[in-house]
Amino acid sequence: MANDTTRANASGHTGQLVGGIVASFVAFVTLVLVLVKQGQGAAWAGAQTGLLVGFALAAAVASWCWNSLLAPVLEPQEGRRPAWVGTVGLLAAHALVAVLLLLLAGAGAGAAWGKSQKLLAVLALALVVALVAIWRQPLKAWFSARGTLLQLNAGLVTVLVLGVVFLLNYFIVPRRLGWIKKDFTEAKYYTLAEQTINVLKSVTKEKPVELIAMLSTDQFAGAGSHVIKQRLNDFGKQSAYVKVTIWDPNLDYEAKKLYEEGVVSALPAVIARYKDEPQTREVVTGAEEKDITKALLKLLSPSSRKVYVLSGHGELDPDSADPANGMANFKTVLETDRYELAKLELFKQAAVPSDAAALLIARPKSAPDEKELQKIEAWLAGGGRLLLCLDPDDKSGFGKLAEKYGIVFHRADVLDQMQIMFGGDPQLFQGMDYGEHETVSFFKNVRQRTVFFGAGYLTQQTAAGDYQLTDLIKTSASSFAQEITAPAKPGQPAAQGARTNGPLTVAMLSSTKDPEPPKDEPKDAAKAPEPEKTRIRVAVFADGDFLANQIPANQFINLNVAGNIVAWLTDNTKALGIRAKDPSQDMENRKITADAKTIRWIVILTLFLPVLLIFGAGVAVQIARR
């Protein structure tokens, strides 16, 4: 009889063991499927709910089976509780693991911390309390054992040492593991630009935004897809009202439809749209930070600005594709940034139109009449904005206009001695020496080049008065300028005079200064600066062809610089200075830099702290043994 009972018990234990293993496996598989969906950033659907129900049922069965097997080990015979209590405890342990993994999966997918995450966190805390209450007796007995204390001590030391290593990697190496990270790269390579963060903070709760990146299957498989995904996650982490999604036109029906309808013309692309108004959207090709920010700016500021292009004096034509006499390429750049260009024959108008955000005068060949100049001066006096490009032998007289705002234009030929030395065109030179200004800060950091095909030069008027002057682009020290004393005749060069050695300024900005506080009043009592609409701004290039179609846009950044200047002229500088981040082309800016204070902390954390932890662990062991 005893043998039969023993065999029956063994058979029952075997069945419970097999049932526990199978139920645990089913629970594990269903939970993994839910976590995969969450990690992909997918919206919660009925499939996830069904999987969670399956997990709960499998976990309940596994808890019952394992409790029957573990109860004799965990609890003494005389203090054993009803079986259902232990089953509930194990089920709570399963639920706690599931909740913690769901929170981690959501964080890994870049999900914003919302109401559902808070509820899960509260549930996790409640489950921990429940587990302690249910298993208090076994836990008390276990913690009272001497061997347990020694094991906990060793485990604690291991966790602390690993924690130090983890924190170092978390703060130094940009793993995108959380909200806070320390970027030690020289150019803040792994950090969103301040302008981007400001744009993201302007998204409101009333009008949440969705950023959708469209990548093909091949791009998902490529190394660049990981960079794009991390960049988009950074955008999502900056605002609770920005949702980030990635679509593949080969797999997602809506993405395929947008691609077939021509909404997206090339991949990768980013769509910025309002979550509640999906038809209100902006699409940009590319997935660089500057592209995504540009799409957001267009969405949040839908109104366009109008730039008038002066015509009637032989200027570059914004509608012409002619390499030498057109600037259709620059028109495309401005239209991409939501500017509207219109030609202006000012001699037919009573004044510069009131809706003019800026006036562009590109390489005038003949002089305007006096009334035109008066109209332009009157418009500028009311806070107008002017971009002026002049030939080195300019005969239009617009150089005198620039002089009223502190910029002196010199009719001269700027030549490059290096070009002469190597048999090149001496009037062709590159500009890489940029001043301290927001319009060129990005290009200065990455050392990108502008090009000039024959230019004069500019100097600052000694008595600039109320104008703040900025030397924007300078030539190299190997350059020099020959003053033009007489215009060129057919077949003959222009007569030349005095020589001026470089570096020489070939682009300059002028802006109305902020008013100074009265001398008899404290600084904090100063009047507010003039409103932007009354501030005069003038930009001058000493090269009439700076915007011409003949400039190779894939080699030189003339149009990008000019586009930034138009943005500065029109107070639209939110996206200036946001740089492209291409690891293969920008190794210099990923150099790790650290000041003396940072180096001291790294030495303390990596060298001294682990030693102190090990020493402290040894002291704790000795105390425990006594």
BELQUI-V177894 format. One line per field, one symbol per residue. burial: 1 if it has 16 or more other C-alpha atoms within 10 Angstrom, else 0. A space follows every 50 residues. Layout:
burial=???
This chain:
burial=00000000000010011011001111110111011011101000000100 11011111111111111110100110000000000111111111110110 11101111111100001001101100100110011000000000000001 00110010001000000001111101000010111011111110111011 00100001111111110011000010111111111111111111111110 00001100100001001111111110000011111111111111111111 00001111111010111111000011111111010011111111011000 01000111111111101100011011001100111111111111010110 11101111111111111010000011101111111000111111010111 11111111111000001111111111001111110000000001010000 01111111111100000000000000000000001111111111111111 10000111111111111111001111111110000000110000000000 00001000010011001000000000
